[in-house]
Amino acid sequence: MKVRAFFRHLPDHLGCWQHRLRTRKQLLQLDMHELQDLGISKQQAVVEGSKPFWRH
């Protein structure tokens, strides 16, 4: 049953994963001023940006 549900929602998963991959790459490219504007440190950006796309 779980396998069927996974494939039924696969297009949604792919879109979400693509969004995570893109935004995490962008996060790693921000400079210190941009990170300060977001209220996060460079270390926090690296931790989040280094996560695999399938992890929250």
Long-range contacts (C-beta under 8 A, 24 or more apart in sequence): 17-53, 17-54, 18-53, 20-51, 20-53, 20-54, 21-53, 24-48, 24-49, 24-50, 24-51, 24-53, 25-49
